Amino acid sequence: MKKIMLCCAAGMSTSMLVRKMNEAAQARGDEVEIAAFGASEFEEKFRDYQVVLLGPQIRYMHADLAAKAAEFNIPVATIDMMDYGMQRGEKVLDHALSLIEQEGSHV
């Protein structure tokens, strides 16, 4: 099972996107666990996931969060603003899964 963490300012705005991503995964038969958290929860949660996607509103935190996650070989990326705004769950899911696969090929 693939584990995907979404992180935004408070964890609220990504919850709808999590639902859309879960619907896309279910339709394809992908086994995933997707959860949304606020940026303040990053430290305690990120180690439990294979990839972290940041909401566009906290992209300014990318360098800091990516550096922390790099110690554990966990990729961190910012969600495309259009995909986020349009709630394109399937596209965001594909992005997350591709990052997991890329990281897996380096292990």
C-alpha positions in Angstrom: 0.0 0.0 0.0 1.3 3.4 -1.0 1.1 6.1 1.7 0.7 9.8 0.6 0.7 12.8 2.9 -0.8 16.1 1.8 0.2 19.2 3.8 -1.4 22.6 3.8 -1.7 25.6 6.0 -4.2 24.0 8.4 -5.0 20.6 6.8 -8.5 21.7 5.9 -8.3 22.8 2.3 -6.6 19.5 1.2 -9.3 17.3 2.7 -11.5 17.6 -0.4 -8.6 16.8 -2.6 -7.8 13.7 -0.5 -11.4 12.6 -1.1 -11.0 13.1 -4.9 -7.7 11.2 -4.8 -9.2 8.3 -2.9 -12.1 8.2 -5.4 -9.6 8.0 -8.3 -7.5 5.4 -6.6 -10.6 3.3 -5.8 -11.8 3.5 -9.4 -8.4 2.2 -10.6 -8.0 -0.4 -7.9 -4.9 1.3 -6.4 -4.3 0.6 -2.8 -3.3 3.9 -1.2 -3.6 5.6 2.2 -3.9 9.4 1.8 -4.1 11.8 4.7 -4.1 15.6 5.0 -2.4 17.5 7.8 -1.5 21.1 8.6 2.0 22.3 8.2 2.4 22.4 12.0 1.9 18.6 12.1 4.6 17.9 9.4 7.4 17.0 11.9 5.4 14.4 13.8 3.7 12.8 10.7 5.9 12.8 7.6 8.0 9.7 8.5 4.9 7.6 8.2 4.5 8.4 4.5 6.3 7.6 1.3 5.7 11.1 -0.3 4.6 14.5 0.9 2.7 16.9 -1.3 2.4 20.5 -0.3 -0.6 22.7 -1.0 0.4 25.7 -3.2 -0.3 28.1 -0.3 2.7 26.7 1.6 5.1 26.3 -1.3 7.4 28.8 0.4 8.1 26.0 3.0 9.3 23.5 0.4 13.0 23.9 0.8 12.9 23.5 4.6 10.4 20.6 4.6 12.2 18.8 1.8 15.5 19.0 3.6 14.0 17.4 6.7 12.4 14.6 4.7 15.5 14.0 2.6 17.1 12.3 5.6 14.5 9.6 5.3 14.4 9.5 1.4 10.9 10.9 1.4 10.3 13.2 -1.6 8.4 16.4 -1.0 6.8 18.3 -3.9 4.3 21.2 -4.3 0.9 20.4 -5.8 0.4 22.1 -9.2 -1.8 25.2 -8.5 -4.3 24.4 -11.3 -4.6 20.8 -10.2 -5.2 21.9 -6.6 -7.7 24.6 -7.5 -9.6 22.4 -9.9 -9.5 19.5 -7.4 -8.0 17.1 -10.0 -7.6 14.2 -7.7 -6.4 11.8 -10.4 -3.6 14.1 -11.6 -2.4 14.7 -8.1 -2.5 11.0 -7.3 -0.5 10.3 -10.5 2.1 12.9 -9.4 2.4 11.3 -6.0 2.7 7.8 -7.3 5.3 8.8 -9.8 7.4 10.4 -7.0 7.1 7.2 -5.0 8.2 5.1 -7.9 11.2 7.5 -8.7 12.3 7.3 -5.1 11.9 3.5 -5.0 14.2 3.2 -8.1 17.0 4.9 -6.2 16.9 2.7 -3.1 
